């Protein structure tokens, strides 16, 4: 696949559906992460920023923020959000495999549910470290193999394994210690990955599935790929989600589990 085709494919995936709705679910995760990192006064990069959740949270906290993404429609939304809040974030188009900044430019490099989607994860990991200064930190969040986000691809893989060819990148590697160590093996870094739980409120499990089908580009893409098998897969996913459900005042809450990798660059 040439560069233009690859770029168009990525843009089409994340422009399909309505990623702004998906991003709203993840806003509290970005806010908690920034509260934890306390980046005031730091020069921060938000890699694969999407609609800007983490970039905006860092700017609110007093950081100097740059951010990039490959999907221009999402960047337009991020720019509009920053302007509406009067936040000075510098957004630009950029690729995780060729991060458009000089070596050692940032104190803190963040990628919330971005880097783990890279089609060359080792190169993406090396690029994030390259633009981080020695002594600085790279933080990446990624959905792993637990919780509601993981269930759809798990069921599709069981039913239609041919859709997951051997050698394809495994996004869940970013979410566990051994996987992160593998991805960053070529970098001089210290790595610690922790497991993080988030409970998402929904009226019911079927409501979550209808929302996924309407707004999630990756889920819509999987649905199209499995074709007539989708109703069976859909029913099985909803049944399995019961294991991640707890009652709430207005409906239920469903558990999402992600890994948070903190990678400190030594040299």
VENURKA-V545119 format. One record per backbone hydrogen bond with DSSP energy under -0.5 kcal/mol. NH is the residue of the N-H (numbers start at 1). CO is the residue of the C=O. Records with the same first field share a line. If there is no record, write none. Layout:
# VENURKA-V545119
NH=CO ; CO
This chain:
# VENURKA-V545119
6=2
7=3
8=4
9=5
10=6
11=7
12=8
13=9
14=10
15=11
16=12
18=215
21=18
22=18
23=19
24=20
25=21 ; 22
26=22
27=23 ; 24
29=26
30=26
31=27
32=28
33=29
34=30
35=31
36=32
37=33
38=34
41=62
42=39
44=42 ; 64
45=108
46=66
47=45 ; 110
48=68
49=46 ; 68
52=49
56=52
57=53
58=54
59=55
60=56
61=57
62=59
63=58
64=42
65=63 ; 88
66=44
67=90
68=46
69=92
72=70
74=71
75=71
76=72
77=73
78=74
79=75
80=76
81=77
82=78
83=79
84=80
85=81
86=82 ; 83
87=82
89=87
90=65
91=89
92=67
94=69
95=98
98=95
101=99
104=130
105=102 ; 131
106=131
107=43
108=43
109=137
110=45 ; 108
111=139
113=111 ; 141
117=114
118=115
124=120
125=121
126=122
127=123
128=124
129=125
130=126
131=127
132=129
133=106
135=265
136=133
137=107
138=263
139=109
140=261
141=111
142=259
144=257
148=255
150=146
151=147
152=148
153=149
154=150
155=151
156=152
157=153
158=154
159=155
160=156
163=160
164=161
168=165
171=169
173=170
174=171
175=172
176=173
180=176
181=177
182=178
183=179
184=180
185=182
187=184
189=187
190=264
192=262
194=260
196=258
198=256
200=198 ; 254
202=252
208=204
209=205
210=206
211=207
212=208
213=209
214=210
215=211
216=212
217=215
220=216
221=217
222=218
223=219
224=220
225=221
226=222
227=223
229=226
230=227
233=229
234=230
235=231
236=232
237=233
238=234
239=235
240=236
241=237
242=239
243=240
244=241
245=242
246=253
248=251
251=248 ; 249
252=202 ; 250
253=246
254=200
255=244
256=198
257=146
258=196
259=142
260=194
261=140 ; 259
262=192 ; 260
263=138 ; 261
264=190 ; 262
265=136 ; 263
266=188
267=188
